Amino acid sequence: HTTKIAVFNDEFCTEFRDSKEFDGSVFKQFEDSVNYLALCNKTVSTIKGVIRTDKKDYPEEALREALLNALVHRDYGFSGSII
């Protein structure tokens, strides 16, 4: 079983940026995928006076939860199961 992640530059998935495939144990796939998503999750900074505020494109907790749900609910009975 493998995990594939595709990254796009826009929310409509019309501008492809990158993709990766992760294999190994489910735990390794999860860890590698989370690390890759963290690299791809852009941060926008705004500065007001002397205060800087950083905001990610997607909350890290939401990405982890979506990935974990996909791995947990994957059909492991199917030999070609890719998420």
C-alpha positions in Angstrom: 0.0 0.0 0.0 1.2 3.5 -0.8 0.1 7.1 -0.1 0.2 9.6 -3.0 -0.1 13.3 -2.5 -0.5 15.9 -5.3 -0.1 19.6 -4.7 -1.8 22.2 -6.8 -1.2 26.0 -6.9 -4.9 26.9 -6.8 -8.1 25.6 -5.2 -9.5 24.4 -8.5 -6.7 22.0 -9.1 -5.9 23.4 -12.5 -2.3 24.4 -11.9 -0.2 21.3 -10.8 2.8 22.0 -8.6 4.2 18.7 -7.3 3.5 15.1 -6.2 5.1 12.5 -4.0 4.5 8.9 -3.2 5.2 7.3 0.2 5.5 3.6 1.1 6.5 1.5 4.0 4.5 0.9 7.2 1.3 2.9 7.7 3.1 4.8 10.5 6.0 5.7 8.1 3.6 6.8 5.4 1.8 9.0 7.9 4.9 10.6 9.2 6.4 11.1 5.7 3.1 12.5 4.4 2.7 14.9 7.4 6.2 16.2 6.8 5.6 16.7 3.1 2.3 18.5 3.7 4.0 20.8 6.2 6.6 21.8 3.5 3.8 22.4 1.0 1.5 24.3 3.4 2.4 28.0 2.6 2.6 30.6 5.3 1.4 34.2 4.7 2.7 36.8 7.1 1.1 40.2 7.8 2.7 43.0 9.7 0.8 45.6 11.6 3.1 48.0 13.4 5.6 45.8 15.2 3.3 42.7 15.3 3.8 40.0 12.8 1.0 37.4 12.3 1.6 34.2 10.4 -1.2 32.2 8.8 -0.9 28.9 7.0 -3.0 28.1 3.9 -4.5 25.1 5.9 -4.6 24.5 9.6 -2.0 21.8 10.4 -4.4 20.0 12.6 -6.9 19.7 9.7 -4.3 18.3 7.4 -3.2 15.7 9.9 -6.8 14.7 10.6 -7.7 14.4 7.0 -4.7 12.3 6.3 -5.2 10.1 9.4 -8.9 9.5 8.4 -7.8 8.5 4.9 -5.3 6.0 6.2 -7.6 4.6 8.8 -10.6 4.1 6.4 -8.5 2.8 3.5 -9.6 -0.6 2.1 -6.6 -2.7 3.2 -8.2 -5.8 1.6 -7.6 -4.4 -1.8 -4.0 -5.0 -2.9 -3.8 -1.9 -5.0 -5.2 0.4 -2.4 -3.7 3.9 -2.9 -4.9 7.0 -1.2 
